[in-house]
Amino acid sequence: MKNIAPGMDRICGEGAFEYLAKAQAVEREGGSVLHFEIGQPDFPTPKHIKEAAFKAIETNYTGYVAAGGIADLKASIQEEIKKTRGFKPGADQILVLPGAKPGIFFSMLALVEAGDEVLYPDPSFPTYGSLVKYLKAVDGAIPVREENEFRLDPDDIKKRITAGTRLIILNSPQNPTGSVMTREELAATAELAQKHDVYILSDEIYSKMLYDVTFYSPAALDEARERVLILDGFSKSYSMTGWRLGYLVGPPALIKKMETLMINALSCTASFVQKAGIAALEGGQEDLHKMMAAFRERRDATVKGLNEIPGFSCLAPKGAFYAFPNIKKTGKTSREMADQLLYKAGVCCLPGSAFGPSGEGYLRFSYATSVETINEAMGRIKKSLS
C-alpha cells in the first residue's frame, strides 16, 4: 500500500480535543472532572435563532444555495459590518462559510505559497501555525509578551516583516490570552501592510465579546477592498458552535477566487443555517448581553481565584472568555501542570504550549462554566498543590 501524502505529517490537531479525550477517560473510570478546556459558550442558542431554522426546514428550505451565500444573509452582513466597522462592503466582498475555520484555510490557500512568510502571534489559535507548516510557508510567529498584556506589538511586526512576507494574521480579541489590540496598534499594523504590500487576515470571531474596551478592526484603512480580510462568525457570540456559520469580507477578486474553493470543497453553507444567521444579526441582542454579563462575572471569579493560588498570577482578559495565568513560579512546564491538575485535582485546562512555544509557562482556562464550578475548581487546585 502506498504511503499517506507527506503533507499530512505537517498538519496538527488542537490541544483542546486532546485534553477533552484525557478528561473523558478519567470520567469513564469514575473520576470527577471540572471542564475548562473547550472554547464553547455553555449557553443555549437563542430561541429566535432556532425558530428561524425550524421555519426554514419546515418550509423545505433545505437544498443547495449559492456557493457564496444567500443574498438575504449577505445583506444582513453588510449592515452588520456598517454598524460595527464603520463601512458597508459590497455583496461581492462577502463569502458565507460553514464556520470560521474554512475562512482561515481558504484565505491561506488563496494567498500563501511554499516559501512565503506568514506573520502571526505566538501563542495563538493552533490552526494558524498548522496551516503555515502544511503549506510549507516560512513560520513568522511573533511572541506576544505579558508585559504588553499579550497584545501583538506593531514594532515587533516592523522588525520581522521582509520582502518575503505575504500575510499577517491578527486575532483581536485573542485566543488564548483574551488580549485586545488598541485602535492605534491595529492602524499601525494596517499601515505596515500597505507599505510592504502584505495582506492581513483579521480573525474577529470574538468581536462582540469585550469587557470595558471598544472593538476596532484594521479593515478601517481600506474597507476590506485592497488587502484586509475580515473573518467573523456566529459560534461564540450566539452560542452556535455546532451550527457552523461564518463569513469573510475582503477584496472582491480574492473573494471570488475563494468562492471557487468553496465550490470545490463544500458546495455551499447549509441553507437553513443561513436563515438562522439572519435572525441572529437582525433579531434582538438581549441574549448576547446577558451572556456577556455572566462572562464578566465568571472572568472576575476566575482571575481572582487564580491569583490566590501560590505560584500563579493572572491578568484580567479584556475580551473573549479565556484566562491565561502565568505558572512559571511553580517550576513546572505547562504540560506538567495541566496533567497534574487533571489527574490530581480533577480540573481540565490546557497547557499554554498547545498554542505555540511562547505559551510555555502558562495555562488556558475557558471560563464557560458557572461561578460555582469556577470556585470549586480553584479550591481543588489549591488543595492539590498544597
N, C-alpha and C positions, 0 to 999 in steps of 0.2 A: 504494500500500500504506500502511495506517495505521502510525503510529509505535509503537514499543515503549513500554509504560507508563513514565511518567517516574520512577516509584519505583525502577525497575531501575538508574537512574543514581545512586541514593543508597546502593546496597549494593556492598560491595567484597569482593575475594578476600583471600588471605593471601600475605604476602611469602615464606613458605617455599616455596610452589609456584612463585612467580616465579623465585626463585634456583635451585631444583631444575632448572627448564627451562633457565636460563642454563648451569648446570653440565653438564647433559646435552648441550647444544650444543657446549661445549668438548670433551667426551669424544668426540662424533661426529667432531670434527676431529682426533682422535688425541691430545688432551691428557689429562694425568693430573690427576684431581681427588679430593681427600680431602673427604668429606662430613660437615658439621656443621650442616646447615640443617634437617633434618626431625626433629620431635619424636616419634620412634618407637623403642622399645626394639629392640635388634638381637639379642634372644634369641628362640628359638622358643617358641610356645605350649606350656605343659607337657603332657606326654603324656597324663595322666589327663583333662585337659580335652578334648583332641582325641578320645580314646576315647569319652567321653560323647556327643559329637556324632555320631561314627561309628555308635554303637549306636542313637541316635535315628533316624538316616537309614535304617539297615538294617531297623529295625522300622517303617518308613514313618511316622514321626512328623514329617511334613513339610507338613501342611495348615495352614489358618487356626487360630488360637487366640484366646483372649480379648484384646481390644484393650489392656487394661490390664496384661496379663502373666499367665502361668500361675500357678496357686495355689502350686505347689511352689517356684518361684523366689521368689515374694513371701515365702513362709515363710522361705526362706534369707536373704533381705534383712532381714527382721525380726530374725532372730538376729544378723546381721552388724551392724546398727545398734545393737542392745542391747550387743554386745560392744565396739564401737568408739566409740560416742557416749553410752552410758550410759542409754538408754531404748529401749523396744520399741514401735515405731509400729504402728498398726493396719494391716491389709491394705488398708483403704480410703485409706490415706495414701501408697500406693506406686503409681507408674506406671512400668512397664518400657518401655524405649525402644531403638530401633536406634542405639545410640551416645549419647554425652552431648550432642552438638551440638543435636539436636532438643529437648532439655530447656531449653537456653538460648532457643531460638526459641519454643517453646510457652509458656514462662514469661513472656516479654516480650509475646507476642501476647495472652496472657490478662490481663496486668496493666497494660500501658502503652498509653496513647492519645496522639495528637498533642498536644503542649504539656506533657505530664507530664515531670518531670525524673528522669533516671536518674543516680545517682552510681556511679562505678566507678574503679578505679585506673588511672593512666597512668604508665608503659606497662602494657599488659595484652594478653590474648588478643584478637586483632583482631575476632572475631565480636561482642564486646560493643558496641564503638563502631559497627560496621557496622549492627547492628540498631537502635541508637539513631537513627541517621540515617534508616534505612529507614522507621521508624515515625513520623518527624517529631517525636521527643521532644526535650526540652532536654538537650543534652550536658553532663553534670556530671562530666567527667573530673577526677580529683583527682591531682595529681602525687605520686608516691612518691619519697622522697629517699634518696640513697645513704647519707647520714649517719644515717638511721634504718634502715639495712640493707634499704631498699626496702619496708619494711612500711607498709601503709596506716595512717595515724595517726587515731584516733578524734577527736582535737581538730580535725583538718582537716575531717572529716565534719561535726562540730558547727558549724564556721564556715560550711560550704557548704549545709547542709540548710535547706530552706524549706518553706512550706506547699504548694508545688507539687511537692515531691519525692515520687515514687511508689515507687521501687525503689532499693535499694543492692545492688550486685553485689560480692561478695567472692571472692577466689581465693587460698586458702592451703592448701598450698604453691602458690607462684605461678609462672606462665609470663608473662614470660620471665626473671624475676630469680632464681627459686629462693628467695625470701623466705618466711618462715613467721611469721604473726601470733601473738602471745602470747595466753595464756588471758585475761589482763586486757584486752587490746585487743579481742578478739572479744566479751567480755562487755559492754564499754563500748559497742561498736557495736550490739549487740543491744538494750541499754537505750535507746540513742538512737532506734532503730527503733520500739521500743514507745512511747516518749514522743511521737514525732511521727506515729505510726500509719503507718509505712512498712514495706513488705515487704523481705525480704532474700533474694537468691538466692546461696547459698553454694556455689560451684563447688569441689568437694572431690575432683576427679579424681586428684590426686596424694597423697591422704590416707595411703597406705601407703608413700610414698617420702620418708623422712626420714633426717636424719643428726644424731644426738645431741640431738634435741629431741622433745617429745611433741606429738602432734596433738590439737587441740581444735576443736570446732565451735560456732558461735553458736547452733545448734539446742538446746543445753543449756537455754536460757532458757525456751522454750515447747514443747519436744519436737516441734517442727515441726507444731504443731496450730493455730497462730494466724497467724504472719506469716513464719516462716523456712522456706525451701525448701532441702533438701539435694540437690545434684546430684553423682552419682558414677557410676563405670563400671568397665569391665574392661580397656580398651585399654592403659593404661600398666602397671598392676600385674601383669597376667597376660599381657602381650605379645599382646593380642588386638585390635590396631588395625583389622584388616580384617574382624573378626567382626561389628563394630557392635553393641555391647550396653552399655547404661547404664540408669540409673534416677533418678527423682525421688522424694523423700519430702517431703510437705508437708501443708497443711491439707486435710482430706477434700473439702470443697466445691470447692476450687480444683483438686485432683487430678481430680475428676470432670469438671470443665469441660475440662481438658486432655486427658482421655481422649477427649472428643468431637473435639478437634483431631486426636488420633491416628487416630481412625476415618476422619476426612475426608482426612487426608494420607497415611497409611501403612498403614492397616488394623490391622496388628499387627507385633510383632517376630518374626523368624523362629523358628519353634517349636524346631527342633533346636539353635539357638544358645542359647536359653534353658536347655535341658538342660545345655549346656556351662557356662553360668553357675552352675548349681547345683553342678557338680563343682568349679568354681573356688573358690567360697566355702566349700564343705563339705569339700573334699579337703585333702591336705597342702599346707603353705605353704613347703616347702623350696625350691622353685624361686624363689619371690619373695625369700626370704632370701639365696640365692646371687646373684641378680641385684643386689640392693641392696649386697651386699659388693663386687661388681665395680664398681658405680656409684660407691661410695665411693672405691675406688682410682683410678678414672678422674677423678672430681672433683678429687682431690688432685693428680693429674698435670696436669690442665688448668689449675687455678688456679696451680700452681707455674710452669708454662710461660708462662702469660700474664703473670704478674708479672715475669718475666725479660725481657720484650720492652720495649725503650725506648718510652716514651710510653703504655704500657698499665698499668693497675692493676685488680685484680680481687678482690672479696670472695669468700669461700667460701660458696656457697649452702648453705642448711640443709634444702632439700627439692627434689624433682623431679630433673631431670638436665640442667640448663641453667646455664652460666656467663654472666655479663653484665658483661664488662670495660668499664671507662671508657677511652676513647681520646682524650679531649679535648686532651691534651698533644701529640698528633700534628699538630694543626692541621687535620685533615681531618674532613669530615662522616661520619656513619655510612655513608651510601650510597657515598661516595667510597672509604672504606676497605674496605668489603665488596667492591666491584668490584675494587679493587686486589689484594686478597688472592685473589680468584677468578682473575683474569686474569694476575697476575704470580707468584703463589705456588702456584696450584692448590689453594687451600683455600677451601671454600664455607661461609660462615657467613651470618648475617642482620644487616642494619642494625637497630640498636635503634629507629630511627624507624619501622620497619614495625609497631611495637607501640604507636605513639602519639607525639605531639610531645615528651613528656618522655623518650622513649627516644633522642632525638638526643644524639650524643656517646658512644654505647655500641654494642656488638655483642652478638649472642647466639650462643653456641656450644652445640649439643646434643652432649653427650659420650657419645652412644650408639654408641660405637665402641671399638676396642681401645686399650690403653695404648700399644702400639707405633705405631698410627696417630696417636694424640694427640701423641706425642713427635716423630714425623716432621713433623706439621703445624706444631708450634711451631718446628722447625728451618727449615722452608720460610718461615714468616712472618718470622723473624729475618733470614734471608738476603735476602728481598725488600725489607725495609725498611732494610737497611744501605747 
